[in-house]
């Protein structure tokens, strides 16, 4: 037995050594870095974050302590940045619970654990009788989704996309960026429509990397033909194989719109969690986060959202199990190509945002911003390898005592990969330089392609109403029965919705009973999602001016908006409308100046231009009552 234990310990030590050999060393740090990043809790994100920090010319603080850092990088979950109000953290509070795979039950085919990850516990069923809640000897909650049996295939294999979205600032106006490149994850067994014989063939139906990487057919390292490819290479292959029937630009725009809609859908509850985590009630912490969107493309080129991962993997390596218990680690060129640029340009985008929000002199932010963006341009145009860790002058040695600096040469050799000539990215529309930094492009508010989605932000006002009804106490994200009745009384819901106090009590008890097991917060009361559901029910019977119900004369969005404005007015919050972005205001101001540019002598022409400007303003302006 002792011999076996010794061999097992040796095998584990070998695995640790191979992992340490490809790890990014701490190296040296610049003296006058404009930004310091605390990587104490970065965990598996450490390698890619270190590479990004080095390319941006920033300083890493791997052990915390000392002066507060401008950015705190958390690898797992939200933790407050000790740097204070001027610092930010790469996680939003509560977003992990918000993006769990929970939903309403329906007759479906694919079963996923509610809080699962890396493909664990996923299986396919034909009927409800095949569903098993017991796994590993304990009951689990699941989300059951309709299995999409007509996916787009490439070379006969099913695949999905992992796209990366940067949510930068959620309060008061969210800014959403998307990485122009992403990952395409392929199954390792050719696809066939599900039937009784292949229902358990996970390598055919499930695209999860954690499942397929164990297959002998998995191909590592090739961005064009491997089992994990870049999104841009897949677009090129689709354009080459499908010709004019594949509109790549339209597909990109559809995916962008899907990402914006999903982000706006989770924003209200995210605001509730943020405003209750601030230093003072109503003051949100400064946060940003990289989200992983899993998208499946159907055979008709329709993108379908599978799920959103609040903690997408940013690892640059992969492991190969030599024998049971012994693994060897290698650098993944595809992951490096996508994730290194993703983290680097996301941090540069965050830096620009931080400088815009400070009260520093105008010259200082400009210098910092241009410095990081110049670093990005150098990294994008440099002919050398992206992972080359060159040493710069004017640096002081600040080595991590736990890191062997002799590994650096081995690291460069192991990470040195020849990037194939990929040709031009298939995209005919140039990105807006005003909202693009490196590979990150702003899609909301952005250049205005999705301004029409502003009307969907009505529930952000509902978040304000919910927090006001909760009493404005820090950390309180549940609404009690007394506060709910007080809201109904103060807003005269019996008069405008026909909701008596008895009806309010019944509604509250029903909401509490159905939602108490879906929230991780053990505090008594109803959560924001339950409050939103109850608000929708009340809006169905909303009467304008005490008249008849608008049940048959208006859309649900119109009813909710009208009732929300009424309640906010009663609670002293004013009418809640989506805020206009800076780009909108600039467009409106420009359009308002159009008539003054016309000669006064040409009255007919002036009237025509004025009419045109009014039509443009009508399209851009957000009306008080959203239709």
C-alpha positions in Angstrom: 0.0 0.0 0.0 2.8 2.4 0.8 4.3 1.9 -2.6 1.0 2.7 -4.3 0.7 5.9 -2.2 4.2 6.9 -3.1 3.5 6.4 -6.8 0.2 8.3 -6.6 2.0 11.2 -4.9 4.7 11.2 -7.6 2.0 11.2 -10.3 0.3 14.2 -8.7 3.6 16.0 -8.3 4.3 15.4 -12.0 1.0 16.9 -12.9 1.7 20.0 -10.8 5.1 20.4 -12.4 3.7 20.3 -15.9 1.1 22.9 -14.9 3.7 25.1 -13.3 6.0 24.8 -16.4 3.4 26.6 -18.6 2.3 29.1 -16.0 2.9 32.7 -16.7 5.7 34.0 -14.3 5.2 37.1 -12.2 8.3 38.7 -13.8 9.1 42.4 -13.3 6.8 45.4 -12.8 7.0 48.9 -14.1 7.7 51.8 -11.7 5.2 54.3 -13.1 2.3 52.1 -14.1 -0.9 54.1 -14.6 -3.1 51.3 -13.2 -2.5 48.6 -10.5 -4.4 45.4 -10.5 -5.0 43.2 -7.4 -4.8 39.6 -8.6 -5.0 38.0 -5.1 -8.3 36.2 -5.9 -7.9 35.7 -9.6 -7.5 31.9 -9.3 -7.5 30.2 -12.7 -7.7 33.6 -14.5 -4.2 34.5 -13.3 -2.3 33.6 -16.5 -4.4 35.5 -19.0 -4.7 38.5 -16.6 -0.9 38.6 -16.2 -0.4 38.6 -19.9 -2.9 41.4 -20.4 -1.3 43.5 -17.5 2.1 43.2 -19.1 1.0 44.2 -22.6 -0.8 47.2 -21.2 2.2 48.3 -19.1 0.3 48.1 -15.8 1.4 46.8 -12.4 0.3 43.6 -10.8 -0.2 43.3 -7.1 -0.4 39.6 -6.4 -0.6 39.7 -2.7 -2.8 42.7 -2.0 -1.9 45.0 0.9 -0.2 48.3 0.6 -1.9 51.1 -1.3 -5.4 50.3 -2.8 -5.4 49.1 -6.4 -7.5 50.7 -9.1 -8.9 47.3 -10.3 -9.5 44.1 -8.3 -9.8 40.9 -10.4 -11.9 38.1 -8.8 -11.8 34.7 -10.5 -14.9 33.2 -8.9 -17.4 35.6 -7.4 -18.0 39.2 -6.3 -15.9 40.7 -3.5 -15.8 44.3 -2.6 -12.7 46.2 -3.7 -10.9 47.7 -0.7 -9.7 50.5 -2.9 -12.8 52.7 -2.3 -15.1 54.5 -4.6 -12.6 55.2 -7.3 -11.7 51.5 -7.7 -13.7 48.9 -9.5 -14.0 45.1 -9.4 -14.6 42.7 -12.3 -17.8 41.1 -10.9 -21.3 42.3 -10.3 -22.9 41.4 -7.0 -25.6 38.7 -7.3 -25.1 38.0 -11.0 -24.1 34.4 -10.3 -27.5 33.5 -8.7 -29.2 35.6 -11.4 -27.7 33.6 -14.3 -28.3 30.1 -12.8 -30.1 27.8 -15.3 -33.4 28.0 -13.5 -36.7 28.4 -15.4 -40.2 27.3 -15.8 -40.8 23.6 -16.3 -42.0 22.5 -19.7 -42.2 19.2 -21.7 -38.6 19.2 -23.1 -35.7 17.0 -24.0 -32.4 18.2 -22.5 -31.9 18.3 -18.7 -29.3 20.5 -17.0 -28.5 21.0 -13.3 -29.6 24.4 -12.1 -26.2 25.4 -10.7 -24.1 23.0 -12.9 -20.9 23.8 -14.8 -18.6 22.2 -17.4 -21.3 19.9 -18.8 -21.7 17.9 -15.6 -25.0 16.1 -15.1 -26.5 17.0 -18.5 -28.5 14.3 -20.2 -31.3 13.8 -22.8 -34.8 12.4 -22.1 -37.8 11.5 -24.2 -40.6 11.8 -21.6 -41.1 13.1 -18.1 -40.9 9.5 -16.9 -37.2 9.4 -17.8 -36.3 12.4 -15.6 -34.4 11.6 -12.5 -34.0 14.2 -9.8 -31.6 12.0 -7.8 -27.9 12.3 -8.8 -25.0 11.3 -6.7 -27.4 10.3 -3.9 -28.9 13.7 -3.4 -31.8 15.6 -5.0 -31.0 18.4 -7.5 -33.1 21.0 -9.2 -32.8 21.2 -13.0 -33.8 23.3 -16.0 -35.4 21.3 -18.8 -35.2 22.8 -22.3 -36.5 21.9 -25.7 -33.8 20.1 -27.6 -33.1 21.8 -30.9 -32.8 19.0 -33.4 -32.0 21.2 -36.5 -28.6 22.8 -35.7 -26.3 24.2 -38.4 -23.6 21.6 -39.1 -20.1 22.1 -40.3 -18.4 19.1 -41.9 -21.2 17.0 -40.4 -20.6 18.1 -36.8 -22.8 20.0 -34.4 -21.2 23.0 -32.8 -22.1 26.0 -30.6 -20.5 29.4 -30.0 -19.0 30.9 -26.9 -19.1 34.6 -27.3 -17.7 37.1 -24.8 -19.7 40.2 -23.7 -18.3 42.9 -21.5 -20.9 44.6 -19.3 -19.4 47.9 -18.3 -21.4 50.0 -15.8 -25.0 49.0 -15.2 -26.1 52.1 -13.3 -27.5 54.4 -14.5 -26.9 53.5 -18.2 -25.5 50.1 -19.2 -22.7 49.9 -21.7 -22.4 46.5 -23.5 -19.3 45.5 -25.5 -18.8 42.3 -27.5 -15.6 40.7 -28.5 -15.3 40.4 -32.2 -13.9 36.9 -32.0 -15.0 34.0 -29.9 -14.8 30.2 -29.7 -16.7 27.5 -31.7 -16.9 24.2 -29.8 -17.5 21.1 -31.8 -18.9 17.7 -31.0 -16.5 14.8 -31.6 -19.0 12.5 -33.2 -20.9 13.3 -36.4 -24.5 14.5 -35.8 -27.7 12.5 -36.4 -31.2 13.4 -35.3 -32.0 12.1 -31.9 -33.6 8.7 -31.8 -34.0 5.8 -29.4 -30.5 4.4 -30.4 -28.4 7.5 -30.0 -30.2 9.4 -27.3 -27.3 8.7 -24.9 -24.6 9.7 -27.3 -23.4 12.8 -25.5 -20.4 13.3 -27.8 -22.9 13.7 -30.7 -25.5 15.9 -29.0 -23.6 18.0 -26.4 -21.1 20.5 -27.4 -19.6 21.2 -23.9 -15.9 21.3 -24.0 -15.6 19.5 -20.7 -17.4 16.5 -22.1 -15.7 16.3 -25.6 -12.2 16.9 -24.4 -12.1 13.4 -23.0 -12.8 11.9 -26.4 -10.0 10.4 -28.4 -11.4 12.1 -31.5 -10.9 15.6 -30.0 -8.4 17.7 -32.0 -6.4 20.3 -30.1 -4.7 23.4 -31.3 -5.9 23.9 -34.9 -8.1 27.1 -35.2 -9.4 26.0 -38.7 -10.0 22.3 -38.4 -9.8 21.5 -34.6 -12.5 20.6 -32.2 -12.2 24.1 -30.8 -12.0 26.8 -33.4 -12.3 30.6 -33.5 -15.6 32.2 -34.3 -13.9 34.2 -37.2 -12.6 31.0 -38.8 -16.1 29.4 -38.6 -17.6 32.5 -40.3 -15.0 32.2 -43.1 -15.8 28.5 -43.6 -19.6 29.1 -43.6 -19.2 31.9 -46.2 -17.0 29.7 -48.4 -19.3 26.6 -48.2 -22.7 28.4 -48.3 -21.9 31.3 -50.6 -24.5 34.0 -50.9 -27.0 32.0 -48.8 -24.9 32.9 -45.7 -25.1 36.6 -44.8 -22.3 36.8 -42.3 -22.9 40.4 -41.4 -26.6 39.8 -40.8 -25.7 36.8 -38.6 -23.4 39.0 -36.5 -26.0 41.6 -36.1 -28.6 39.0 -35.0 -26.2 37.7 -32.4 -25.4 41.2 -31.1 -29.1 41.9 -30.7 -29.6 38.7 -28.8 -26.8 39.7 -26.4 -28.2 43.2 -25.9 -31.8 41.9 -25.2 -30.4 39.3 -22.7 -28.3 41.9 -20.9 -31.3 44.3 -20.6 -33.4 41.5 -19.3 -31.2 40.8 -16.3 -30.3 44.4 -15.7 -33.2 45.4 -13.3 -32.4 42.7 -10.7 -28.7 43.4 -11.1 -29.4 47.1 -10.2 -31.3 45.9 -7.1 -28.3 43.9 -5.9 -25.8 46.6 -6.8 -27.6 49.5 -5.0 -27.9 47.4 -1.9 -24.2 46.6 -1.9 -22.9 50.2 -2.2 -21.1 52.1 0.5 -24.4 54.0 1.0 -27.9 53.0 0.0 -28.6 53.9 -3.6 -24.9 54.2 -4.5 -23.7 51.3 -6.7 -20.2 49.9 -6.5 -18.1 50.3 -9.7 -18.2 47.0 -11.4 -17.6 45.4 -14.8 -17.8 41.8 -15.9 -17.0 39.5 -18.8 -19.9 37.2 -19.5 -19.9 34.1 -21.7 -22.9 33.7 -24.1 -23.5 30.2 -25.4 -25.3 30.5 -28.8 -26.5 27.7 -31.1 -27.0 28.5 -34.8 -29.9 26.7 -36.4 -29.9 25.4 -39.9 -31.8 28.6 -41.1 -29.0 30.7 -39.6 -31.2 31.8 -36.6 -29.1 32.3 -33.4 -30.6 30.8 -30.3 -29.3 31.6 -26.8 -28.5 28.4 -24.8 -27.3 30.0 -21.6 -25.2 32.8 -20.1 -22.2 31.9 -18.0 -21.3 34.5 -15.3 -17.9 33.0 -14.8 -16.6 31.8 -18.2 -13.3 30.0 -18.3 -10.3 32.2 -19.1 -7.7 29.4 -18.9 -5.1 29.3 -21.7 -4.1 25.6 -21.3 -5.6 22.2 -21.6 -4.8 18.9 -20.0 -4.2 15.5 -21.4 -4.6 12.5 -19.1 -1.6 10.2 -19.7 -2.8 7.5 -17.3 -5.5 7.7 -14.6 -4.4 10.4 -12.1 -1.5 11.7 -14.2 -2.1 14.6 -16.6 0.1 16.8 -18.7 -0.7 20.4 -19.5 -0.2 22.2 -22.8 -0.9 25.7 -24.1 -4.0 26.0 -26.3 -3.2 28.4 -29.2 -6.9 28.9 -30.0 -7.6 30.0 -26.4 -4.6 32.3 -26.4 -5.6 33.9 -29.6 -9.1 34.8 -28.3 -8.8 35.2 -24.6 -5.6 37.2 -24.4 -7.0 39.9 -26.6 -10.3 39.7 -24.8 -8.9 40.4 -21.3 -6.3 42.9 -22.5 -8.8 45.0 -24.5 -11.5 44.7 -21.8 -9.1 46.1 -19.2 -8.2 49.0 -21.6 -11.9 49.7 -22.0 -12.4 49.7 -18.3 -9.4 52.1 -17.9 -11.0 54.6 -20.3 -14.3 54.4 -18.4 -12.6 54.9 -15.1 -10.7 58.0 -16.3 -13.9 59.4 -17.7 -15.6 59.2 -14.3 -12.8 60.8 -12.3 -12.3 64.5 -11.6 -8.7 64.5 -12.8 -7.3 67.1 -15.2 -8.2 66.6 -18.8 -4.6 66.1 -19.9 -3.9 63.3 -17.4 -6.8 60.9 -18.5 -5.9 61.6 -22.2 -2.3 60.5 -21.5 -3.3 57.3 -19.7 -5.9 56.4 -22.3 -3.5 56.9 -25.2 -0.8 54.9 -23.5 -2.9 51.8 -23.1 -4.5 52.1 -26.5 -1.1 52.6 -28.0 0.0 49.3 -26.3 -3.0 47.6 -27.9 -2.1 48.9 -31.4 1.5 47.7 -30.9 0.3 44.3 -29.9 -2.1 44.0 -32.8 0.5 45.0 -35.4 3.7 43.5 -34.0 5.0 40.6 -36.1 6.3 38.8 -33.0 4.3 36.2 -31.1 1.5 37.5 -29.0 2.8 35.5 -26.0 6.4 36.7 -26.2 7.2 38.1 -22.7 9.8 40.8 -23.6 11.6 42.7 -20.8 11.3 46.5 -21.0 13.7 49.1 -19.7 13.1 51.2 -16.6 11.7 48.3 -14.5 12.4 47.2 -11.1 12.6 43.5 -10.1 9.6 42.6 -7.9 9.6 38.8 -8.2 7.0 36.6 -6.5 8.9 34.5 -4.0 6.8 31.5 -4.9 7.6 31.6 -8.6 10.7 30.1 -10.2 11.9 32.7 -12.6 14.0 30.1 -14.4 10.8 28.8 -15.9 10.4 31.9 -18.1 12.5 30.6 -21.0 10.6 27.3 -20.9 7.4 29.2 -20.9 8.3 31.1 -24.1 9.3 28.0 -25.8 6.1 26.1 -24.8 3.8 29.0 -25.7 5.5 29.8 -29.0 3.0 29.0 -31.7 2.8 29.9 -35.3 -0.5 31.6 -36.0 -1.8 30.5 -39.4 -2.6 33.1 -42.1 -6.3 33.4 -41.5 -7.1 35.9 -44.2 -9.4 38.8 -43.7 -12.2 38.5 -41.2 -15.5 38.3 -43.1 -17.1 41.6 -42.1 -18.0 44.3 -44.6 -19.1 47.0 -42.2 -16.3 48.9 -40.4 -16.6 49.3 -36.7 -17.2 52.7 -35.1 -13.9 53.9 -33.9 -15.6 56.1 -31.3 -16.8 53.0 -29.4 -14.2 50.4 -30.3 -11.0 49.5 -28.4 -9.0 46.7 -29.9 -11.3 43.7 -30.3 -14.1 45.1 -28.1 -16.9 46.9 -29.9 -19.7 48.7 -28.1 -23.1 47.4 -29.2 -25.3 49.2 -26.7 -25.9 52.1 -26.7 -23.1 52.0 -29.3 -23.6 53.6 -32.7 -27.3 53.3 -32.5 -28.1 50.0 -34.1 -30.2 48.9 -31.1 -31.7 52.2 -30.0 -35.2 50.7 -30.4 -34.5 48.4 -27.5 -34.4 51.3 -25.1 -38.2 50.9 -24.7 -37.5 47.5 -23.0 -35.7 49.3 -20.1 -39.0 50.1 -18.3 -38.3 47.5 -15.6 -35.3 49.5 -14.4 -37.8 52.0 -13.0 -39.5 49.0 -11.3 -36.2 48.3 -9.6 -36.3 51.8 -8.1 -39.8 51.3 -7.0 -38.9 48.0 -5.3 -36.0 49.5 -3.4 -38.1 52.4 -2.2 -40.8 50.0 -1.0 -38.1 48.0 0.8 -37.3 51.1 2.9 -33.9 51.9 1.5 -32.0 49.6 4.0 -28.6 48.5 3.0 -28.5 44.8 2.2 -32.3 44.4 2.1 -33.4 42.7 -1.1 -36.7 41.2 0.1 -40.0 43.0 0.3 -42.1 42.2 3.4 -45.9 41.9 3.7 -46.3 45.1 5.6 -44.3 47.1 3.0 -46.2 45.5 0.2 -49.5 46.5 1.7 -48.1 50.0 2.3 -47.2 50.3 -1.3 -50.7 49.2 -2.4 -52.3 51.7 -0.1 -50.0 54.7 -0.9 -50.4 54.1 -4.7 -54.2 53.7 -4.5 -54.0 50.3 -6.2 -57.6 49.6 -5.2 -58.8 52.6 -7.2 -56.6 52.2 -10.3 -56.3 48.3 -10.4 -59.2 47.1 -8.3 -56.8 45.5 -5.8 -58.3 45.5 -2.3 -56.2 44.9 0.8 -57.5 41.4 1.0 -56.5 40.8 -2.7 -53.1 42.3 -1.9 -52.6 39.9 1.0 -53.6 36.9 -1.2 -51.4 38.0 -4.0 -48.4 38.5 -1.7 -48.9 35.0 0.0 -49.1 33.4 -3.5 -45.9 35.1 -4.7 -44.0 34.2 -1.5 -45.1 30.6 -1.7 -44.0 30.1 -5.3 -40.7 32.0 -5.1 -39.3 31.2 -1.7 -37.5 28.1 -3.0 -36.0 29.8 -6.0 -34.0 32.4 -4.1 -30.7 31.7 -2.4 -31.5 34.5 0.1 -33.0 33.0 3.3 -34.5 36.3 4.4 -38.3 36.4 4.6 -40.2 38.3 2.0 -40.5 38.3 -1.8 -37.6 38.9 -4.1 -37.5 41.4 -7.0 -38.6 38.8 -9.6 -41.6 37.8 -7.5 -42.4 41.5 -7.1 -42.1 42.0 -10.9 -44.5 39.1 -11.5 -47.1 40.6 -9.1 -46.7 44.0 -10.7 -47.5 42.5 -14.1 -50.6 40.9 -12.7 -51.7 44.3 -11.3 -50.9 46.0 -14.6 -53.4 43.8 -16.4 -56.3 45.6 -14.6 -54.8 49.1 -14.6 -57.4 51.9 -15.2 -56.4 55.2 -16.7 -57.8 58.1 -14.6 -60.0 55.7 -12.6 -61.9 54.7 -15.8 -62.3 51.3 -17.4 -59.5 48.7 -17.5 -57.1 48.8 -20.3 -57.0 45.1 -20.6 -58.1 45.0 -24.2 -56.8 48.4 -25.5 -53.0 48.3 -24.8 -50.0 46.1 -24.9 -48.6 44.6 -21.7 -45.5 46.9 -22.1 -47.8 49.9 -22.3 -49.8 48.8 -19.2 -46.7 48.2 -17.1 -45.2 51.5 -18.2 -48.4 53.4 -17.3 -48.8 51.7 -13.9 -45.1 52.2 -13.1 -45.3 56.0 -13.9 -48.4 56.2 -11.6 -46.7 54.4 -8.7 -43.5 56.3 -9.0 -45.4 59.5 -9.0 -47.3 58.4 -5.8 -44.0 57.4 -4.1 -42.3 60.7 -5.0 -39.9 59.2 -7.6 -41.2 60.9 -10.7 -42.0 59.3 -14.0 -39.6 56.5 -14.9 -38.4 56.6 -18.5 -35.2 55.1 -20.0 -32.4 57.6 -20.0 -31.0 58.8 -23.3 -27.5 57.9 -24.1 -24.8 60.4 -25.1 -25.0 59.4 -28.7 -28.7 59.9 -28.7 -28.4 63.4 -27.2 -25.7 64.3 -29.8 -27.9 63.1 -32.6 -30.9 65.0 -31.3 -28.9 68.2 -30.8 -27.5 67.9 -34.3 -31.0 67.4 -35.7 -32.4 70.4 -33.8 -29.7 72.6 -35.4 -30.6 71.5 -39.0 -33.2 74.1 -39.7 -30.8 76.9 -38.6 -28.4 75.9 -41.4 -30.9 76.7 -44.1 -31.1 80.1 -45.7 -34.1 82.1 -44.5 -34.8 83.3 -48.0 -35.7 79.8 -49.2 -38.8 79.2 -47.1 -40.0 76.1 -49.0 -36.7 74.4 -48.6 -36.6 75.4 -44.9 -40.0 73.8 -44.3 -38.9 70.6 -46.0 -35.7 70.3 -44.0 -37.6 71.2 -40.8 -40.2 68.5 -41.5 -37.3 66.0 -42.2 -35.6 66.9 -39.0 -38.9 66.4 -37.1 -39.3 63.0 -38.6 -35.7 62.0 -37.6 -36.3 63.3 -34.0 -39.5 61.3 -33.8 -37.5 58.1 -34.6 -34.7 58.8 -32.2 -36.6 60.2 -29.2 -38.0 57.9 -26.6 -41.6 58.8 -26.0 -42.8 59.3 -22.5 -45.3 56.4 -22.8 -43.5 53.5 -24.4 -45.4 51.7 -27.1 
